Amino acid sequence: MRLNKYLASCGVCSRREADTLIAAGRVKINGMIAETGAAVHPESEEGADVVTLDGRPVEPQQKVMIALYKPVGVVSGTSRRDRAVPVTELVEGHGRLFPVGRLDKDSEGLMLLTNMGDLSERIAKAGDRHEKEYEVTTARPATDGFLNRFAKGVYITLEREKGGTGKAAVTENTVTYRYLTKPAKVKRLSDNSFSVILTEGKNRQIRRMCEELGNRVVKLKRIRIVNIGLGDLTPGKWRRLTDEEIKELEKQL
C-alpha cells in the first residue's frame, strides 16, 4: 500500500496532507525517513512495517463513520472560525474525524464525518456525481414556473482564483463567472417549500439559484447523501453508520 494511502486509512490526515508530511521528513518506515511514493506493508510474513509520524507509531484503527444533524450556526470545518462551533466538536470522543463535504453555517441537516481519510476524499471527488437531497423553504411562494426553471438549471454567479478553476472568497485575486447548474429533480412540498435532488454542490448553490429566480431561502435542510438519510435525527444528534450502510456507500461511489 502506498504510504500516503496508509496514513489516510489510519485517520491521520488526507492523502494530500500525507504527501506534505512525508516530504517534510516527518514520517519514517522501520526507523528510516520515508520518501514520497514509498510503499508500506501493514501485513507481511516477515513482519509488518512500523510507520511513525514525529516518532509516534501510526497504526490502523477501527473505521468510524457518523451521520450528524448539523444545527444552524455550526460550521462544517474542524476549527473555530469567527467564534463559531465546528461540527467536529459535536461528536468528540472518536479521535480525529473528517467532515465529508460542506454545509454552510446558515443551513442545517445531514453531514457525514469519518476517520477514513481515503473514503472522505473519494466522496469529495465524486461530489459532482452522487445525489444529495434537500428540503427548501422560501420567503415567497414557489410557483410552478419557479420550480420548472429551477429543475432545468439556472445561471448563477460564482468566484474562482485568477488563472485557476478553484473556488475562493472574493478578493483582488479572484474573478467572477457565470455558471449554468445541472438539471435537478424537484418536488413541491407546500406553497413555500420543495425538495430538490442535486448531483453537484457549488458554493451556496441552492441559495444562489433561488435569488437568481427572484426568491430567497429562509430554511435549507439536507436530508440525504447518496444512500444515507437523516432519518429521525434531531439537531445536534448523531449516529454511527452500520457496516451495511458503509459498504453500500462505497459501492455507489
Secondary structure, DSSP 8 states (H G I E B T S, - for coil): -BHHHHHHHTTS--HHHHHHHHHTT-EEETTEE--TT-B--SS-TT----EEETTEE-------EEEEEE-TT-BSSSS-BTTB-BGGGGG-SSSS-EEES---TT-EEEEEEES-HHHHHHHHHTTTTS-EEEEEEESS---HHHHHHHHH--EEEEEEETTS-----SSTTEEEEEEE----EEEEEETTEEEEEES---TTHHHHHHHHTT--EEEEEEEEETTEE-TT--TT-EEE--HHHHHHHHHH-
